[in-house]
Amino acid sequence: MSKRKSGGILIFCSCIVAFFVYAYLLMLSEWSPIVLQLSVLMIAGGILGVISWIGYMMATTKPSASSISADDK
């Protein structure tokens, strides 16, 4: 089996195991409120991080020649 295929199988199995651990922590453990709060925090941080990266790229990228001529018309 190739190294790439075995790596893919490892990632696939790890994700399935991680899902069941997350489901257990969210549904059946006493840590449920903390797990839920951290999940929402990570989702909000990820979304805001992507939006801030888009803003940073818009602010720091030099305009191309075609966009400069299109803005002048």
C-alpha positions in Angstrom: 0.0 0.0 0.0 1.4 3.4 -0.9 2.3 6.0 1.7 -0.4 8.4 0.4 -3.1 5.8 0.6 -2.2 4.7 4.2 -2.1 8.4 5.2 -5.6 8.9 3.8 -7.0 5.8 5.6 -5.4 7.1 8.8 -7.0 10.5 8.4 -10.3 9.0 7.6 -10.3 6.7 10.6 -9.1 9.5 12.9 -12.0 11.7 11.8 -14.5 9.0 12.5 -13.1 8.4 16.0 -12.9 12.1 16.7 -16.6 12.5 15.7 -17.6 9.8 18.2 -15.5 11.3 21.0 -17.0 14.7 20.2 -20.5 13.3 20.2 -19.9 11.6 23.6 -18.5 14.8 25.1 -21.4 16.8 23.7 -24.3 14.4 24.6 -23.3 12.1 27.4 -20.7 13.8 29.6 -20.8 16.4 32.3 -18.5 18.6 30.1 -21.3 19.2 27.6 -21.8 23.0 28.3 -18.1 23.6 28.0 -17.7 21.6 24.8 -20.7 23.5 23.3 -19.3 26.8 24.2 -15.8 26.0 22.8 -17.4 24.7 19.6 -19.3 27.9 19.1 -16.2 29.9 19.9 -14.1 28.0 17.4 -16.7 28.4 14.7 -17.0 32.1 15.3 -13.3 32.5 15.4 -12.8 30.6 12.2 -15.4 32.7 10.3 -14.1 36.0 11.6 -10.5 34.8 10.8 -11.5 34.1 7.2 -13.2 37.4 6.9 -10.3 39.3 8.4 -7.9 37.5 6.0 -10.0 38.6 3.0 -9.9 42.1 4.3 -6.1 42.0 4.8 -5.6 40.6 1.3 -7.8 43.3 -0.2 -5.9 46.0 1.7 -2.4 44.8 0.8 -2.7 43.3 -2.7 -1.5 45.6 -5.5 -4.1 46.2 -8.2 -3.5 44.5 -11.5 -3.3 46.5 -14.7 -6.7 45.3 -16.0 -8.5 46.4 -12.8 -6.8 49.8 -12.9 -8.1 50.5 -16.4 -11.6 49.2 -15.6 -11.8 51.6 -12.6 -10.9 54.6 -14.8 -13.9 54.1 -17.1 
